[in-house]
Amino acid sequence: MKAVKKGHIFNLCSTASHKAYPNGGSYSITKFALLGFSKNLREEMKPHGVKVTSISPGPVLTASWEGFDGPEDRLMEPADVASMLWAAYNLSPQAVIEDILMRPQLGDLG
């Protein structure tokens, strides 16, 4: 990417990258670290024309939520996350979205 002076790196963070949750220490610490890494990588890649975006979705209706005891409308659709990534990817070369934070319309679970 550096050699051709273009490209786009997406790091899949989480809302847990921005907010602590009870009993989520081991998960949150990795997501906090990934968000910090993304911010640092963004600074390092700027002069090389490589974009870096972190995306932090809340709960998304995927297999990881199998057995969720609640209404499915409390979970976001995977296509919503994909649409945000695609939109960020398709910006002009002189624009970048650094951070995307997505939550269900009704707010966090719990």
Backbone torsions as a table, in degrees:
resi	resn	phi	psi	omega
1	MET	NA	-43.0	-179.4
2	LYS	-63.5	-37.6	-177.3
3	ALA	-64.4	-37.7	-178.5
4	VAL	-95.3	-1.0	178.0
5	LYS	56.3	41.4	171.8
6	LYS	-162.9	163.9	-179.5
7	GLY	141.8	170.8	-178.3
8	HIS	-147.7	122.7	177.4
9	ILE	-105.0	128.0	174.9
10	PHE	-112.4	128.3	174.9
11	ASN	-111.1	125.9	-178.2
12	LEU	-86.4	98.7	177.6
13	CYS	-92.2	-142.7	-177.4
14	SER	-166.3	163.0	171.7
15	THR	-60.4	-23.8	176.2
16	ALA	-68.2	-9.9	173.3
17	SER	-75.2	-19.1	-173.2
18	HIS	-114.0	-18.6	-173.8
19	LYS	-145.5	134.9	177.5
20	ALA	-77.5	142.8	177.8
21	TYR	-124.3	142.3	177.6
22	PRO	-57.0	140.2	178.5
23	ASN	60.8	23.1	-178.5
24	GLY	-117.3	19.7	-173.7
25	GLY	-55.3	-51.6	-176.0
26	SER	-67.0	-34.3	177.8
27	TYR	-73.2	-48.6	-176.1
28	SER	-61.9	-40.2	-176.7
29	ILE	-63.1	-36.4	178.2
30	THR	-70.2	-36.6	-179.6
31	LYS	-74.8	-36.3	172.9
32	PHE	-60.0	-44.3	-179.5
33	ALA	-63.7	-42.1	-179.6
34	LEU	-64.8	-38.8	177.1
35	LEU	-63.8	-43.7	177.3
36	GLY	-62.6	-41.7	177.2
37	PHE	-60.9	-42.6	-179.8
38	SER	-60.9	-42.8	179.6
39	LYS	-64.8	-41.2	178.3
40	ASN	-67.6	-44.4	179.2
41	LEU	-61.2	-37.8	177.1
42	ARG	-56.5	-46.4	-179.2
43	GLU	-64.7	-39.5	-178.8
44	GLU	-71.1	-30.2	-175.5
45	MET	-91.1	-15.6	-179.7
46	LYS	-47.5	-53.0	-175.8
47	PRO	-68.6	-11.1	-178.8
48	HIS	-100.4	2.2	178.4
49	GLY	75.3	13.5	-180.0
50	VAL	-98.6	125.3	-180.0
51	LYS	-85.8	148.2	176.1
52	VAL	-133.5	126.6	179.6
53	THR	-129.4	131.8	170.7
54	SER	-101.4	137.0	176.4
55	ILE	-120.1	129.7	-175.4
56	SER	-123.6	85.0	177.7
57	PRO	-83.7	150.2	168.5
58	GLY	-79.5	-153.6	-176.4
59	PRO	-65.0	128.5	-179.1
60	VAL	-120.0	138.1	-177.2
61	LEU	-68.2	83.9	177.9
62	THR	-129.0	178.3	-179.4
63	ALA	-59.5	-25.4	-180.0
64	SER	-64.7	-19.1	178.7
65	TRP	-101.6	13.3	178.3
66	GLU	-57.2	132.8	-178.4
67	GLY	88.2	3.8	177.8
68	PHE	-57.6	126.0	-177.9
69	ASP	-98.3	73.7	-179.8
70	GLY	-171.6	172.3	-179.8
71	PRO	-67.6	136.7	-179.1
72	GLU	-62.3	-23.0	-179.4
73	ASP	-72.6	-1.8	173.0
74	ARG	-85.9	-6.4	179.4
75	LEU	-111.9	142.9	178.7
76	MET	-78.6	157.5	177.0
77	GLU	-80.8	139.0	176.1
78	PRO	-55.0	-34.3	-179.7
79	ALA	-63.1	-28.1	177.5
80	ASP	-65.4	-42.4	178.9
81	VAL	-66.2	-44.3	179.0
82	ALA	-61.4	-39.7	179.1
83	SER	-63.1	-39.3	178.5
84	MET	-66.7	-41.7	178.0
85	LEU	-62.1	-44.8	-178.9
86	TRP	-62.9	-41.6	178.9
87	ALA	-63.5	-43.1	178.7
88	ALA	-65.1	-38.6	-179.8
89	TYR	-65.5	-33.5	-174.3
90	ASN	-90.0	12.3	175.7
91	LEU	-70.6	163.0	177.3
92	SER	-62.3	160.6	-179.0
93	PRO	-59.3	-24.7	-178.0
94	GLN	-92.5	8.4	179.7
95	ALA	-127.3	146.9	176.1
96	VAL	-146.2	144.0	169.4
97	ILE	-98.3	117.3	-176.1
98	GLU	-79.1	-42.5	-176.3
99	ASP	-135.5	135.7	174.5
100	ILE	-121.8	123.1	177.7
101	LEU	-117.7	117.1	-177.0
102	MET	-121.1	135.1	176.0
103	ARG	-134.6	156.7	173.5
104	PRO	-60.6	148.8	-179.0
105	GLN	-53.0	-38.2	-178.2
106	LEU	-85.1	4.6	175.9
107	GLY	96.8	-179.7	-179.5
108	ASP	-64.3	154.5	175.4
109	LEU	-80.8	151.6	173.5
110	GLY	95.5	NA	NA
